[in-house]
Amino acid sequence: MKYEKIWQKVLSDGEKVEYEFSYGDRYLKIGLIAGIVLSVILMFGFIGFILLPIEIFLWAFYFRVANSYAFTNKRVLIHKGWLSTHTTSIDFHKITDVSVVEPFLDRIIYHTGSILIDTAGMSGDDIILKHIEHPYEVQKKLNLLKDKVSHHGNGI
C-alpha cells in the first residue's frame, strides 16, 4: 500500500484497506510542468529561483500525500494535510448517494473528475474527492464495497 503509514493510524480491528488513491497522475504532471515553466519564465526576475523548488515540492510530493483517500471494508477515509492533518471517516451505512462530476476541462485536459458523497445526518456540503482519475470506476468500486457491507451486516 502506498499510504500504509497514514491508514494504520486509523484502521480499527478487522478493518483493511480495499482501495486507495489520490489526485490523478496526469493532473499532477500537468501542474508540475506548468509550475516549472512559470518558474523558468520568472527566473529573469529572481522570484523563479524561489518559486521553482516550491512548485516541484507541491506538485511532485505534497498534493499527492496531502490528499489521500481509501475505501476499507467498512468505510471511506479521507486524509488531508501533511504536517497538520485532518482525517474524515464515513461509514458505508451513512452514505446516501455517490455521484460523479466531470467538468469539461478536467475531463479533457486532466482526465479526472470529482466524486461527491452525500451522507445521512451531515449538514452542509457534500464530501468531495477532487481530481480523481477514472471517477466512474472509483464510484463503482465504492458502490460494490457499500453493497457488500450492506448484504453482510457491518462488514466484519
N, C-alpha and C positions, 0 to 999 in steps of 0.2 A: 504494500500500500504506500502510496506517495505521501499521504498526510497522516501516517500512523501515529506520530507523536501528538498530533492535535486530537485525534479521536480517542486515544487511550485515556485521556484525562476525563472524558465524559461518558464513555460507554458503561452501561450497567452490566451486572452479571448475566451471562447468557446472551448478551447483545453482540452482534457482529455487523461490520460494515459490508453491505452488499454491493454498493456502487459509490464511487467518489469522483468528484470532478471540480473544475474551477472555470475561470474565464477561458474562452476558446483560444486555441493556439494562433489562428490567423488574426484575431483581434489584437492579441499581444504583439505579434510580429509586425503588423502594420503600425501599431502605436510606437513600437521601438524604432522602426525605420523613420517614421515621421519625426520622432523626437531627436534622433541623431541628425537628420537633415536640418531641422530647425537649429540645433546647437551649432552645427558647422556653419550655417549662414550667419549666426550671431557671433561667431568667433572673431569676426572683424571688430566687434565692439567689446571684446573680452568676456562678456557675460556668457558666451557659448562655452568657454573653458569651465565655468562653474556649472552650467546647465547640463553639459554632456554626461558627467558621471551620475547626476541625479536622474536624468532620463533613462540611462541604462539600468540603474538600480530599480526604478519604478516599474518599467516595462518588462525587464528580464527576470525580476525576482518578486518584488513587493505585491503587485496586483494579483499574481497567481496565488501566493501564500496567504495574502490578506483577504481573499475571497474564495474560501474553500467550502465545498458542500458535500454532504454524504447522505445516502439513504441506508439505513440499517434495516434489520429485520423487525424493527419496532417503530421507527420514527425518522423524520428528516432533521438533519443537523446543519446549521448554517454558522460558519465561523467567519467573523470579520475582524480585521486588525492583525497587527504583528507584534508591536511592543505592548500596546494596550489592546486587549482583545474583548470581544463580545460574542458569545455563542448562544444561538437561539435553537430551541428544540421544539418540534411539533410532532406530537403523537399522531400516528396514522388515523386513529379513530376520530380525531378532531378536525381532520381535513374534510371540507365540504365540497370543494371544487378545485380543479387544477386546469389552468388554461395556458395557452402559448400565444405570445405576441411577437411578430416578426416585422419590425419597422423596415421599410423599403431599403434604406441604405445599409442597415445592419445585415439584412438578408443577402443583398447583392455584393457588398464590399467585404464584410467580415464573415459571412456565412454563419451568423449567430442570431439568436433571439432571446427572449426572456420568458421565464416560467413564472406564472402568477399562482400563488397558493392562497385560497380562502380558507379560513378556519372558523369553527363554531366558537362563539363567545369572545372572539377577538374584536376589539373596537379599533377603528382607524383603517389604515391602508392594508392592502394585501401584502403578503410576503412576496418579494420579487427577487428572483435569481437572474441576474443580468449577464448578457454576453455569453450565452451557453451555446456551444456547438451542437448541432443536431437536436434542437429543443423538443421536437416531436418524439424522437426516440427516447429522450430522457423522460418526457412526460409518460410515455408508455411503460418505462421501467418503474416509475413511481406508482402508476396505477396498478401494475402487476403485483408489486410488493404490498400495496394497500389492500388489494383484493385477497391476497394470500393470507394476510393477517386477519382480515375480517372473516374469512372462512375457517380459520384455525384458532379463533379466540384472540388471545393477546399477543400472538407471535412468538411465544416461548416454546 
